[in-house]
Amino acid sequence: MLACLLSLSLETSAQAYSDIDTAAERVEQKVIEWRRQIHQHPELSNREIKTAALVADHLLSLGLDVTTEVGVHGVVAVLKGGQPGDKVIALRADMDANAVKEMQTLPFKSTRIDETWPEGAVPVMHACGHDGHTAMLMGAAEVLAAMREQIPGTVKFIFQGAEEGPPGDEEGGGSMMVREGALENPKPNMVFAIHLAPSPNNAVGYAKGNALANSYKLSIKIAGAGTHGSAPWAGKDPMPVGAEIISALAQIYRQVPANEALTLSIGKVIDEGRFNIIGSNLTLVGTLRVLNNDLLQDIKMRVERIASNIAEAHGQTAEVVWEQFVPAVYNDPEWVIRMLPTLERVVGATNVFEGPPSLGYDDASEFINPIGGLYIGLGAQDSEFGGPAGIRPIEGGKGIYYNHSPHFYINEEVLVTGVRLHVNTVFDFLNGKI
């Protein structure tokens, strides 16, 4: 049925776009069902076995050339169009979930506990929208496969694992997929990625330049000397050192210009002690986000100096370990200009807006930065523009819950818009309209 609907001429026309929209609507229910299945059975970074299998089986059923286990559990598929054309476009989605306990009341909510996670048993939830990203791209693949004879070029589908960061010393994520050839054979001329966001339903947001921040995971390892809790003078207690370091790190914001966007958060403290035992070692684990590429090394130096000097003042040592670097997502302003007509046609000009960059990160940068293309946010929550923060909840709606919140949700009516954005972007790019 889809193939009949999609007898598209090579000429970009109103009828062609209408046919794409009709085809997207016909896969909408499938997309919702895939999203719910993935949501109910979430898998953490480098554990996306069942999710990857669902994706690969679907892509194989469409007759695509599919490669699995790229960067641990990543899936890459290639669709060669039936019309002459040398251009290649890549569409990217992420598949992994978060170590978050779901608080939404849904018939398909996650109740899963991962007992195998290296950091201990944790609840698992799709609290960032990756279930929707995966489902939208699966739907786009089905629409595009049905119109393959009218496609003048090649489409590459990249389903990535471990976007949230692999645990412990494991490798994974976008950088590993790139090292293992995800951007080769064939090499794309453009990469497009969508992230569902807590903004008004079907609104498309973008930022020019660095849209998302550079990111590091950092561990500050403090070495003291253990002793009995009743005699702290008999050892070197690393706990006060850790507390002072956490407090002092907040002063970095006062050492750089106020208009420079950065954040440094310590999210976990690992101690060897007990209520009556002072441990020898303490580790602070956190994340550094910096939008200005040129400021990154300066901030790292300041963190290291603070940690080392405070520890030395207490007769102890502190080592800062930097891991899992993710470069900022860069939206070249020229690509933004080229893409705006497509975005505005799909969702309406009044629903496309330029927003400020975010201190979030996404290793979609590993695919977009070396090639060029665009990263956008697609609003998927019950809200509207207005108010001091720019976005406010709609009365009677579920409200606004940011990504990684245990209350995070997506309005499934938006998923078909994501399919349309993917397919229209492919159609316009390969037909020379982008």
Summary of the structure (lengths in Angstrom):
residues: 434
radius of gyration: 23.5
end to end distance: 28.7
largest distance: 82.5
contacts: 1515
relative contact order: 0.18
helix: 36%
strand: 27%
